[in-house]
């Protein structure tokens, strides 16, 4: 790596935690990297050096260093499925998926044809992500191109690595939310050409789900993936029992829900499917073979009564599927990936499985990056990656301070205990600060962090 003048370097000193590989496989602790007194050196948004402070201090004596005493620094959290247009109807009462969409979601999404309104909501949405330590997300906009323009413009101003796309819907939705196959194709193509790889932004072709797209529209979505092979496919899959039954009625020629997408050329390495609660064994095998990813959205799955995602099956050694965590706001009930991990633990418990704190936080960081195929850019503190990270206060509340004593943790075993307390008790109050490309993007009010 070429030498960089000290004038462009900045350091951060504290306790660091990240993952060098997947703790679901092999020795869990061998895949965890914990540096109780470390130094992270950044320049122009990139990580230039990382390791124990004692090993790096002599080389970087002249650079400004921000210290984070008693706190824990982790890579920025990664949300693999969320709807920015559903912000204002989060926590809407009393329905399951299909009824909930018609009663709450569709009326709210109709507002996003107004780009001024969309910009206002995108700004609030991104602020909320940063407040919760989330620095990258895979985002649903609405059917309106204006909603995508607004989102990408706001994300670009903040220099965020975000992935988003225009929703495709040409049936089984209100008229004000429907497009046509041709219009969806042309509008998506224009947005890809304008925004994909602009700065840190990436594009996802985004059919809402099979119920709201005709076979013709899904085929044109596949055509976009062929023409732009480095964009993403982002949609919903097998969330709800009734939904799966309706898909079977609409696509009688298909062998299952995933097969609907497969026939259109939508199942590949850059495909991310939200939920996957009702997947069959054959579908798990196909996702593994295609190297596709699932976004596990436990707060949403519990809130809408959709069911329990089989995380242990997705992470099996024999037939593994990439998995990240998704908040799915507004069916999900929190922007916090800490709270999402909390609910993921309970979903596993209800199936007689255990989800450790290390495994849960892997899903929120490097696991999410791998699910989105951007682990070469973000996800841990490897030199050469982008410097997105979060400073966590494991004693953010009086109760957490009682639960998590002795900071920094003297060992991985002690850290595991503290992190479990963080996941169970933590939320946005545990986010001391969020950094994007090495720059402070959010700081908790009344914080003394410099």
N, C-alpha and C positions, 0 to 999 in steps of 0.2 A: 504494500500500500504506500503511495507517495507520502512524503512528509508534509505535515500541515503546520503552519505557523501557530505558535501559542496564542496569538491574537484571536484565532478562530475557535479555540478549544474551550470547553467548559466541563467541569467535573461535578459529579454527584456522589457523595459519600454516605453510606449507611449499610443496613443489612439488606441483602438481595436474595430473591428466590426466583428461579425459572426452571425450565425443564429442557433437558438435552435430548430426550426421547420419550416414548409413550410408556407411562408407568403401568398401563393395563397389561403389559407383556413383560415377562421376565421379572427381575428384581425391581420392585417399586422404588426403593430408595436409591438404586443405582442410576435411575433416570431423573433424579432430582438434583439440582445444583443450588446449594445454599452457601452463601458467603456472608458470615455474620458481620464482618467489617470490610466492605468492598468499595471499589471506586469504578464508576462508569464515566467514561470520557466521550463527549459528543462534539461533533463539528458539522455545521451546515445540515443538521437534521439526521446525521448518521452516527452510528456507534463506532468510535475509533479505537477504544480499548476498554477492557473489562476484566476485573480480577480482584484478588485481595489487595487492600489498600497498602499493606506492608510491601508488596511486590512492585507496586506502581508509583508510590509516592515520590521517589527520587526523580523519576522521569518527568513528573508533572508538577513540579514545585512552583511554577510561575503562573499556573492557570487559576481562574476563580473556581472555587469549589463550594457548592451548596451542601450543607450537612443536614441529615435527617435523623437526629438522635431518637432512639426508642421507637422507630417506625420501620416498616418493611416496604421495600421497593420491588415491584413486580412488573412484567411487561403489561402494556395496556390490554384491557379486556376486549374480547372479540365476540360480538353478537351475530350469530349466523342466521337469524330470521327475525325480522321486526317490520311492522307497518307504521311508517311515520304519519300517514293520513288518519290513523285511528287514535291519535293521541287524545283527542277531546272526548272520546267515548269509552275510555278505559274504565273497567269496573262497572259495566252496564249489566243490570240484573236479569237473571232467571231464564236463560234460554240455552239450548244446545246449538251446535254449529250452524245448521242451515237456517233455522229460525232466527238465530242471532244475527246472521248476515243481513237478512231481509229487514229485520226490525231496527237494528242499530247502525250497522256498518255502511250499507249502501247509501242511506240518506246523508251520512257525514261525508263520505267520499265524493258525493256530488258537488261539494263546495270547492273542490280543488281545481275546477276549471278556471277559477279566478287566480291568476298567478300572484297577485298581491297577497291574497289570503294564504295561498300555498307557501309563499316566502315567509310570512309571519309564523306559520306553524312549523316550517322546516327549521327556522332559527330556534324556536322554543324546544323543538325535538332534539336538535344537536346539542343545545345547552344542557338538556336533561341527560343525554348520554354522557357528556363529559363530567357532569356532576356525579355520575355513578361509576366513573373510571373506565368507561367504554370508549375506545379510540378508533375502532373499526367495526362496521356493521354491514350486513347484507340486507338491503332495505326494499320493501314494497312501496312504490308510489301509488298512483291511481291510473285509470285509463287515459287521463288527460296528459298530453305532452307538457302542458304548463306545469304540472306537478313535478315532473322530472327536471325541467329547466330550473324551477325554483330550488329544488333540493340540491342539485349539483352546484348551483351558484353559491348557495350558503355554505356547502361543504368545502368548496374551493377557497372561499374567503378564509376559512379556518385551517386550510392546508391538511385536511383530514384524508386518510385512506378509506374511502367509502365505495360501496358497490350498490348500484340501484338500477331500476328500469321501469319503463311504462308497463302497466298491467294490460294484458290482452283479454278481452271479454266480448264475445259476439252473440251470446245467447244466455237465457236463464238469468237475466239481470234486468234492472229497470232500464228503460230506453236511454235515459240520460247518462248511463254508464256503459253503454254498448258501443263498440266500434264495428268494423267489418274486417274480414281477413286481409283484404288488400290495404285498407287504411292502417291497420295495425302493423303490417309489414313495412309500409313506407314510413310511417312515423317512427317506428323503432329503428329503422335503418338510418334515418336522419339523426336521431339522437345518438346512436352508436358513433357515427362519423364525427359528430360534434364533441362528444364528451368522453368516449372511451380512451383511457390512457392520457387524458388531459391532466397534467399534474399527477396527483395520487388517486385519481378517480378511475373507476372501472364500471363496465356496463353488464347488466344481466337481462337477458330476454326473459320475460316474466308473464307467462300465462297464469291466470289466477289459480285455477284448477280445472280438471277435465270437464266438470259439469258446466262451466261457463264458456267453453271454447268448442266450436265445431271441429270435426276432423280436418276440414280445410284450413282453419286457422292454426291448428297444431302443426300441420304439414309446413305452413309458411314460417312458423317459429323454427322448425327444423332447418328450413332453407337459410334463415338468418345465421344459425349456428354453423352451417357449412360455409357461408360466405365470410363469416367473422369467427374463425375457430378459437380465438382466445377470449371471447366473451363467455359469460356464464349463462346457465339455465337455472332459473329460480322459480319454484312452484310449490304447491301443497300436494301431499300424497297420503292416502289411507289414514286420515285423521279420525274419522267418526264412522261408526257402523252403518248408519243410514246413508252417509255420503258414499261409502263403498258400494252399497246396493244400488244407488241411483246411477253411479258410473257404469255398473254392470248392465243396467237397462239401456243407457245411452250408447254404449259401445258393445253390443252383443257379440261382435266378432272377436273381441279381445279375450285373452285368457285370464286377465286380472287387471287391476288398477294400473300397476306399473307398466304392463304391456301396452296400455293406451299410449303412454308417452314413448315407449320403446319403438312402436310402429311408426311414430313421427320423427324418429331420430333424435330424441331429447334426452336419452340416458347415456351419459358419458362422464369423463373424468372431471369436468367442470360443472356438473349438474348437482344442485343442492336441493334436496326435497325436505320440506318442513313436515315434522310430526312423525309419520311412519308408525303410528300406534297399532294399526291393524294389519301390518305386513304379514304375508305368508312366508314360510320357509323358502319357497322357490324365489320369492321377491328379494329376500335377504341375500340369497346366493347371487342373484342377478346384479344387485347393487354392488356387491363385493367384486364380482367379475368386471364390472364396468368402471370400478374405482370412483363411483359416485358417493355423495355424502348425504347424511341425514342431519337435520337440525332438531335436536331434542329440546322440546318446549314444555317442561313440566308444569309451570304455573298455569299455562293455557290449557293443557290437557286435563288438569284437575278442575280448573274453573268451569270449563264447558262440559265436563263429564265425559270426555272423549275416551279415556282409558289410560292404561299404564304402559309406557314405552318399554320395550324389552332391551334395555341397554346392555345387559350381559350377553344377549344374543348378538347384537351388533358388534360388540367388542370381542367376540370369540376368536381364538387363535386360529382355528381351522378355516374360518370364512369371514374375515374381518371387514367391517364397513367403517368408513371415516365418519366420525360424529363430532359435532360441535354443540354448544348450548345456544338456545334462542329464547329471548324474552317474549316475542310475539305480541308485544303491545299493539292494540288494546285487548285481545282476548287474554293475553298474559296480564298479570296484575302488578308487575313491578319492572322498572327499567334496570334494577340492580341484578347483575349476574351473581352476586353473593346470595341474594335471596332466591335466585333461580337455582343455584347449586343446592341451597337448603331444601327446596322442593324435590330436586333430582334425587337427593339422598333418601327422602321419604318414599318416592316412587320405587326406588330399588328395594328399600326395606319391606314394602308391601308385597314384594315378589320373593322375599327370602334371600335377597342379595345385599352385599355391602358396597357402599361407595365411599372411599376414603377422601379426606380433604385434598390430598395430593392429586388423586385422580380427577376430582371435580374441578380443581383449579387448572389442571392440565387441559381439560375440555374448554375452559374459559380463555386459554392463552394459546399455547402451541398447538393443541388439538383443534381449536377453531381455525388457526392459520392453515393447518394441513387440510382441514375440511374445505377451505376456500382456495386451496392450492397457491397460497401466498406465503408459505413458511420460509421461502427464500428471502422475504422482505421483512416480515414481522413475526412475533410469537415468542422470541426469547432474546437474550442479550448477546448473541453471537456478534463478533466484530463484522462490520459491513452491513448490518441490518439497520432499519429505520428506528430512530430513537423515540418510540412511543412508550410511555411507562406511567405507572400509577404509584403514588406514595400512600400506603395504607397505615391507618392508626388502629392497631389491634386493641387499644384501650379507649376507644372513642366515646364510650358512655360509661357511667359509673358501674353498671353491671358487667360490661366487657372488661373494665379495669380489674374487677375482682376475679373474673374468669381467667384473664390472660396476664399473669404476672411473670416477672423475670425476663424483660426484653433487653437485648435480643435473645432469642432462644439459644441455649448452649449446644443443642444437638438437634438432629433431624427428628428424633422421636419427640422431643419437647416441642419442636416447631409444629409437628403434626397435630399435637393436642391444641396448641394455640390457634392453628388455622381452622380446626373444626369448630372451635368457639367463635371464630370470626364468621364462618359461613352460617352458623346457626343464629347468631345474634346481630350480625352486621348488616348494614344497608348503606345508603349514600352518606350517612354520618361517618362511616369508616374511611371515606375517601378524603385524605388530607390534601392531596393535590393530584392533578392530571397534567401530564406533559405530552405535547404533540410535536414530533420532529425536534425534540430537545428544548422546546419552548413551553413555558407555563401557559396552559390553556384554561385551567380551573384551579381555584384555591378555596378551600373551605373557609367560610367567614370566621373571623377572629382567630385565624391561624397565625402562628408565629414563624412559619416556614418562610425563608427568604428566597 
